[in-house]
Amino acid sequence: MRRTIASTALILGGLLLAGCATAPGTGTPESATPQIIDIRVGLEPTSLDVTTTSGAGLVQVMRGNVYEGLVGLSEDLEILPALASDWKVSEDGLTYTFTVREGVTFHDGTPMTIDDVVASLTASSAEGSMNPDAKRMGSVASIEAADETTLVITLSQRDINFLESLTTSAGYVVPAASSVDLASATNGTGPYTLDRWNRGSTLALEPFDGYWGDAPLNDGVVFHYIADETTAATALQSGEVDILAGVTAETAELLRGADEFQVIEGDSTSWMTLGFNHSFAPLADQRVRQALRQAIDKEELIEVIGGQALEVGTITVPTDAWHVDATDSAPYDPAAARKLLAEAGQENLNLTLTVSNTYDTIITEFIAAELAEVGVTVTIDTVEFATWLEDIYTNKDFELTMVLHVDPATITYYGNPGYYWSYDNAEAQALVTDARQAATPEVRDEKLRAVAELVAKDAASDWLYSPQTVVVAGKDLTGFPVDRISNNFRVSGITVAE
């Protein structure tokens, strides 16, 4: 049995060797078994380059663990100081002044300077930037260093979400000049650095001795990429892994009664989205999109996948400040779907559903079967996630696709006609702009509720369900996150309870 965290015998016997010397930067006695926390996750990154690569799998591992921005994001979405010790915002909301920390070191040993901060943010906000979150930096007008520790960012228009944007890959600080290949190595400022990446198997992080902040409470973390639920449960039971970061309802029920495990439900901000390519002629017709939505029985689909999900009728969940209940926007009604398709002259529609192989085929097969009932023939094209990123997300070469969106800001992308859906709606764009430029969160939330209602009515996408997060861990583990873990999984606080 592989168990690299402190042994059960030592914990039960209270023999954590308090009289021994402590290893520098770890808080762990030198003679104690290193606390290496093994975590099962489902989605592996395609590349480690956070400046060019999209994907929840990369964000989950890197955000706040390996890479940092001027500010960070807590599990409950609070903005926290990070590489900036403090900041202030002008009364008109256009000027952000940050005090940049001194004594910060990159993982390659070079000191971080304000020039690195300027270079990183300038690159991510530049026109044509390949940064996956560049779309969130459109309001940036200038980035200047007032002195060695003072950074001034001026916006062309108010952006109430700008600080949150700086917690994404668009805000990560990397060296202005470095020989490190970020696709296969890392060079951030976070509490961990890359130890090794065994593609297709594991990715290990080790504490960075030169970290400017509090040292991790463990001696390293290994992410295990195990897609199969049965294999994952077996790995937990055998001690190969210590935490299952997200499980199905069936797995949760299997482990819920075991004394050696804790099963915890957390909040999730995610949507399994059936995306329509609006540049594809049949799907440019709202009647066709609405028909596809009404042909799929969401309640039955949730039952098929085990019941661990919420039905949603638009791109919000109940924990969103701008939540609206739009579950009645496309009620299951095959007869109504067939009528809409007939009105649109699409009674014998053929569509290709391109989907990453990271998702359970039971979902896509269910969709194809439901649409077949209303005369729509669906061909399922399953591809590698890297292929999906290239063909669908980047090149927009698809008709239908399915993907789990985990970014709370996804609702604003309906105001971006350049996003992979190619959804071009002037009213949605105006509402998103008004929300971004709002002077108060209340006004922002009002505008985003209007966006949610609009895209539901227009059938801009179909939102199949919102999966609910369940984390399973050994009884002796503490400090692991449970909320929104798909895009904010900080691991430095995970440790073994004494």
C-alpha positions in Angstrom: 0.0 0.0 0.0 1.5 3.3 -1.1 1.1 5.9 1.7 3.5 8.8 1.6 1.8 11.0 4.2 2.7 10.5 7.9 2.0 6.9 8.8 -1.2 6.0 10.7 0.9 4.3 13.5 2.8 7.5 14.2 -0.4 9.6 14.3 -2.3 7.2 16.5 0.6 6.9 18.9 1.0 10.6 19.1 4.7 10.1 18.1 5.2 13.2 15.9 8.6 13.6 17.4 8.2 17.0 18.9 11.7 17.0 20.2 13.3 16.6 16.8 14.7 19.4 14.6 12.4 20.8 12.0 13.3 20.8 8.3 13.7 24.4 7.0 10.6 25.8 5.4 8.5 22.7 5.9 7.3 22.7 9.5 7.9 18.9 9.5 10.4 17.1 11.7 13.4 16.0 9.7 13.1 12.4 10.8 9.3 12.2 10.2 7.9 10.6 7.0 7.4 13.4 4.5 3.8 14.5 4.1 3.2 14.0 0.4 -0.5 14.4 -0.3 -1.8 12.4 -3.2 -4.8 13.8 -5.0 -6.9 12.2 -7.7 -8.2 14.7 -10.3 -9.8 13.9 -13.7 -8.5 16.3 -16.3 -4.8 16.5 -17.2 -3.3 19.7 -18.7 -2.2 19.5 -22.4 0.7 21.9 -21.6 2.0 23.7 -18.5 2.3 27.1 -20.3 -0.2 29.2 -18.4 0.5 32.2 -20.8 -0.9 30.4 -23.8 -2.8 27.3 -22.8 -6.5 27.0 -21.8 -8.2 24.3 -19.7 -9.6 23.7 -16.3 -7.0 21.0 -15.7 -4.2 23.5 -15.9 -5.9 26.2 -13.8 -6.7 23.7 -11.1 -3.1 22.8 -10.6 -1.4 26.1 -11.2 -3.6 28.9 -9.8 -2.2 30.1 -6.5 0.0 27.0 -6.2 2.7 27.6 -8.8 1.7 31.0 -10.3 0.5 34.1 -8.7 -0.7 37.6 -9.7 -0.8 40.9 -7.9 -3.9 39.6 -6.1 -5.3 36.2 -5.3 -8.8 34.6 -4.9 -10.0 32.7 -1.8 -12.2 29.7 -1.9 -15.2 31.9 -1.2 -14.2 34.4 -4.0 -12.7 37.1 -1.8 -9.9 39.1 -3.4 -6.6 38.7 -1.4 -3.2 40.3 -1.4 -0.6 38.3 -3.3 2.4 39.8 -5.2 0.9 43.2 -4.2 0.7 43.9 -0.5 -2.0 46.5 -1.0 -3.8 48.6 -3.6 -6.1 51.4 -4.0 -8.7 52.3 -6.7 -9.4 55.9 -7.9 -12.9 57.3 -7.3 -13.7 57.1 -11.0 -12.7 53.4 -11.0 -10.1 53.9 -13.8 -6.8 53.9 -11.9 -5.4 51.0 -9.9 -2.3 51.6 -7.8 -0.5 48.6 -6.4 2.3 48.3 -3.9 4.4 45.4 -5.3 6.2 43.2 -2.8 10.0 43.2 -2.4 11.9 40.0 -1.8 9.9 37.8 -4.2 11.9 35.2 -6.1 11.0 33.2 -9.2 11.5 29.5 -9.1 14.6 29.7 -11.2 16.2 31.8 -8.5 16.0 35.2 -10.1 14.5 38.1 -8.1 11.1 39.4 -9.3 11.2 43.1 -10.2 8.5 45.5 -11.1 9.7 45.2 -14.7 8.6 41.6 -14.7 5.2 42.6 -13.5 4.9 45.3 -16.2 6.1 42.9 -18.9 3.7 40.1 -17.9 0.6 42.3 -17.7 1.5 44.1 -20.9 1.9 40.8 -22.8 -1.4 39.4 -21.5 -3.3 42.6 -22.4 -1.7 43.3 -25.8 -3.7 43.1 -28.9 -3.5 39.6 -30.3 -2.3 38.1 -27.0 -2.4 34.3 -26.9 -3.1 34.4 -23.1 -6.3 32.3 -22.5 -7.7 35.1 -20.3 -6.6 38.0 -22.5 -10.3 38.7 -23.2 -10.6 39.9 -19.6 -8.0 42.6 -20.1 -9.7 44.6 -22.8 -10.2 47.7 -20.6 -6.4 48.2 -19.9 -5.1 51.4 -21.4 -1.7 51.6 -19.8 0.6 49.8 -17.3 3.4 51.8 -15.8 5.9 51.5 -12.9 5.9 54.7 -10.9 8.9 53.5 -9.0 10.5 50.2 -8.0 7.5 49.1 -5.9 4.6 51.1 -7.3 2.6 49.9 -10.3 -0.1 52.0 -11.9 -2.7 50.4 -14.2 -5.0 52.8 -16.0 -8.2 51.6 -17.6 -10.0 53.1 -20.6 -13.3 52.3 -19.0 -14.5 51.2 -15.6 -14.3 47.4 -15.1 -15.8 46.3 -11.8 -14.3 42.8 -12.3 -10.8 43.9 -13.0 -9.3 42.7 -9.7 -10.8 39.3 -10.2 -9.4 39.2 -13.8 -5.9 39.7 -12.3 -6.4 36.4 -10.4 -6.6 34.5 -13.7 -3.8 33.6 -16.1 -4.0 37.1 -17.5 -2.6 38.3 -14.2 0.1 35.8 -13.5 3.6 37.2 -13.3 6.4 35.4 -15.1 10.0 36.6 -15.7 10.4 39.1 -18.5 13.3 37.0 -19.7 13.8 33.3 -19.0 15.3 30.2 -20.6 12.7 27.9 -19.0 10.3 26.1 -21.4 7.0 26.8 -19.8 5.3 24.1 -21.8 7.0 21.4 -19.8 8.4 23.2 -16.8 7.3 26.1 -14.5 8.8 29.4 -13.4 6.3 31.2 -11.1 6.5 32.8 -7.7 4.1 30.5 -5.9 4.6 28.2 -2.9 5.2 25.2 -5.1 7.4 24.4 -8.1 7.2 21.5 -10.5 8.9 18.4 -9.3 8.0 16.1 -12.2 5.3 15.5 -14.8 4.7 12.0 -15.9 2.4 12.6 -18.8 -0.8 10.5 -18.7 -0.2 9.6 -15.1 0.9 12.1 -12.4 2.1 15.7 -11.9 4.1 16.4 -8.7 4.6 19.7 -7.0 7.3 20.3 -4.3 7.5 23.3 -1.9 9.6 26.2 -3.1 12.2 27.0 -0.4 12.5 30.6 -1.6 8.8 31.4 -1.3 8.0 34.9 0.0 4.9 33.9 2.0 3.9 31.2 4.4 5.4 27.8 3.6 3.1 24.9 2.7 1.9 22.7 5.5 2.8 19.6 3.5 6.0 18.4 1.8 4.5 18.2 -1.6 1.5 17.2 -3.6 1.0 14.6 -6.4 -1.9 15.0 -8.7 -3.0 11.6 -10.1 -4.9 11.7 -13.4 -7.4 8.8 -13.1 -10.4 9.1 -15.3 -12.2 5.9 -14.3 -14.3 6.2 -11.2 -13.9 2.6 -10.1 -10.1 2.8 -10.4 -10.1 6.1 -8.5 -12.2 4.6 -5.6 -9.8 1.6 -5.5 -6.8 3.9 -5.4 -8.3 5.7 -2.4 -9.2 2.5 -0.6 -5.7 1.1 -1.1 -4.0 4.2 0.1 -2.5 5.1 -3.3 -4.3 8.5 -3.1 -5.5 10.5 -0.1 -8.1 12.7 -1.8 -10.6 12.3 -4.6 -11.2 15.8 -5.9 -14.7 15.3 -7.3 -16.5 12.0 -7.6 -19.8 10.7 -9.1 -22.9 10.1 -6.9 -22.3 6.4 -7.1 -18.7 6.6 -5.8 -19.7 9.0 -3.1 -22.4 6.7 -1.9 -20.0 3.7 -2.0 -17.5 5.6 0.3 -20.0 7.6 2.5 -20.4 4.8 5.0 -16.7 4.0 5.5 -15.3 5.1 8.8 -11.9 5.9 7.3 -13.2 8.5 4.8 -14.9 11.9 5.0 -17.3 12.8 2.2 -18.0 16.5 1.8 -20.3 18.3 -0.6 -19.1 21.7 -1.8 -20.5 24.6 -3.9 -19.8 24.4 -7.6 -19.8 27.1 -10.3 -19.9 25.0 -13.5 -22.2 24.2 -16.4 -22.1 21.2 -18.7 -22.8 23.2 -21.8 -24.1 22.1 -25.2 -22.5 24.7 -27.4 -24.0 25.8 -30.7 -21.8 27.3 -33.5 -23.8 30.3 -34.5 -21.8 30.7 -37.7 -23.2 27.3 -38.9 -26.4 28.2 -40.9 -29.0 25.9 -39.4 -27.9 26.9 -35.8 -28.1 30.6 -36.6 -31.9 30.1 -36.5 -33.2 30.5 -32.9 -36.1 28.1 -33.7 -33.6 25.3 -34.4 -31.6 26.0 -31.2 -34.8 26.2 -29.1 -35.9 22.9 -30.6 -32.7 21.2 -29.7 -33.0 22.5 -26.1 -36.6 21.2 -25.8 -35.8 17.8 -27.2 -33.5 16.9 -24.4 -35.0 15.8 -21.1 -32.6 17.4 -18.5 -34.3 15.7 -15.5 -33.8 12.3 -17.0 -30.2 13.1 -18.0 -29.4 14.0 -14.4 -30.9 10.7 -13.3 -28.8 8.9 -15.9 -25.5 10.4 -14.6 -26.4 9.6 -11.0 -28.4 12.5 -9.8 -25.5 14.6 -8.5 -26.4 17.7 -10.4 -28.7 20.7 -10.6 -31.0 21.5 -13.5 -30.2 25.0 -14.8 -31.9 26.9 -17.6 -29.2 29.4 -18.2 -25.6 30.2 -17.3 -26.0 30.8 -13.6 -26.2 28.7 -10.4 -28.0 29.6 -7.2 -24.7 30.8 -5.5 -24.2 33.5 -8.2 -25.2 37.0 -7.0 -26.9 37.4 -10.4 -28.8 34.1 -10.4 -32.1 33.8 -12.1 -34.3 30.6 -12.3 -34.7 30.0 -16.1 -35.4 26.3 -15.9 -38.7 27.0 -17.7 -37.0 28.6 -20.7 -36.9 25.3 -22.6 -39.2 22.7 -21.0 -38.9 19.2 -22.3 -41.4 18.9 -25.1 -40.5 16.7 -28.2 -43.7 17.7 -30.0 -42.9 21.4 -29.7 -39.3 20.7 -30.8 -40.5 18.9 -33.9 -42.9 21.8 -34.7 -40.1 24.3 -34.4 -37.8 22.3 -36.7 -40.6 22.0 -39.3 -41.2 25.8 -39.2 -37.4 26.3 -39.8 -37.4 23.7 -42.6 -35.0 21.5 -40.8 -37.1 18.3 -40.3 -34.1 16.0 -41.4 -31.2 17.9 -39.8 -27.8 16.2 -39.5 -25.4 17.5 -36.9 -21.9 16.5 -35.7 -21.3 16.7 -32.0 -17.6 17.1 -31.4 -16.6 16.3 -27.8 -13.4 15.7 -25.8 -12.7 12.1 -24.7 -12.5 13.4 -21.1 -16.3 13.2 -20.8 -18.5 10.2 -20.1 -19.9 8.8 -23.4 -23.2 8.2 -21.6 -23.9 11.9 -21.8 -23.3 12.3 -25.5 -25.1 9.1 -26.3 -28.1 10.3 -24.3 -28.1 13.6 -26.3 -27.9 11.8 -29.6 -30.8 9.5 -28.7 -33.0 12.3 -27.5 -32.4 14.4 -30.7 -33.1 11.3 -32.8 -36.6 11.2 -31.4 -37.3 14.6 -33.0 -35.7 13.7 -36.4 -32.2 15.1 -35.8 -29.4 12.7 -36.6 -26.3 13.3 -34.5 -22.9 11.9 -35.3 -20.6 11.9 -32.3 -17.0 12.8 -33.0 -14.8 12.1 -29.9 -11.4 13.7 -29.9 -8.4 14.3 -27.6 -8.7 17.4 -25.4 -5.7 19.0 -27.2 -7.5 18.5 -30.5 -10.7 20.0 -29.0 -8.8 23.1 -27.9 -7.3 23.5 -31.4 -10.2 22.7 -33.6 -13.2 24.0 -31.6 -12.0 26.5 -29.0 -9.4 28.2 -31.3 -10.5 27.5 -34.9 -14.3 27.3 -34.2 -14.5 24.4 -36.6 -17.6 22.6 -35.2 -21.4 22.4 -35.3 -22.3 21.1 -31.8 -19.9 20.6 -28.9 -20.1 19.8 -25.2 -17.8 21.1 -22.5 -17.9 21.8 -18.8 -17.4 25.5 -18.3 -16.1 26.3 -14.8 -15.3 30.1 -15.0 -17.9 32.2 -13.1 -17.3 34.9 -15.8 -18.5 32.6 -18.6 -21.8 34.5 -18.7 -19.9 37.6 -19.9 -18.6 35.7 -22.9 -22.0 35.8 -24.5 -21.1 39.5 -25.1 -18.0 38.5 -27.0 -18.8 37.6 -30.7 -15.1 36.4 -31.0 -15.6 33.6 -28.4 -15.8 30.1 -29.9 -19.6 30.1 -30.0 -19.6 33.0 -32.5 -22.7 34.4 -30.7 -23.2 37.9 -32.0 -26.1 39.6 -30.2 -25.9 43.4 -29.8 -28.2 43.5 -26.8 -26.1 40.9 -25.0 -23.0 42.9 -25.8 -24.5 46.1 -24.4 -25.7 44.4 -21.2 -22.2 42.8 -20.7 -20.6 46.2 -21.2 -23.0 47.9 -18.8 -22.3 45.1 -16.2 -18.5 45.5 -16.6 -18.7 49.3 -16.3 -21.1 49.3 -13.3 -20.2 51.5 -10.4 -21.6 49.0 -7.9 -22.0 45.2 -7.6 -25.8 45.7 -7.4 -25.9 47.3 -10.8 -23.5 44.7 -12.2 -25.7 41.9 -10.9 -28.9 43.4 -12.3 -27.3 43.6 -15.8 -25.9 40.1 -15.6 -29.4 38.8 -14.6 -30.7 40.4 -17.8 -27.9 38.6 -19.8 -28.9 35.3 -18.2 -32.5 35.8 -19.1 -31.7 37.0 -22.7 -29.4 34.1 -23.6 -31.9 31.6 -22.2 -34.7 33.1 -24.3 -32.5 33.2 -27.4 -31.3 29.6 -26.8 -27.7 30.9 -27.2 -26.5 27.5 -25.8 -28.1 24.6 -23.9 -27.1 24.2 -20.3 -27.5 20.5 -19.6 -26.9 20.6 -15.8 -24.6 22.0 -13.2 -22.6 19.1 -11.5 -22.3 19.3 -7.8 -18.9 18.9 -6.2 -18.2 16.1 -3.8 -14.7 15.6 -2.3 -13.7 12.3 -0.5 -10.6 12.3 1.7 -9.1 10.2 4.4 -10.3 11.0 7.9 -6.9 12.3 9.0 -6.6 15.0 6.3 -7.5 18.6 6.9 -7.2 21.9 5.0 -8.3 20.7 1.6 -10.7 22.9 -0.4 -14.2 21.7 -1.3 -15.8 24.7 -3.1 -15.3 25.5 -6.8 -12.3 23.1 -6.9 -12.3 22.9 -10.7 -10.7 26.3 -11.1 -9.3 27.2 -7.6 -7.7 24.2 -5.8 -5.2 25.6 -3.4 -3.2 22.8 -1.8 -0.7 24.5 0.6 -3.1 24.2 3.6 -3.6 20.4 3.2 -2.0 18.4 6.0 -2.5 15.4 8.3 -4.4 16.1 11.6 -2.4 15.3 14.7 
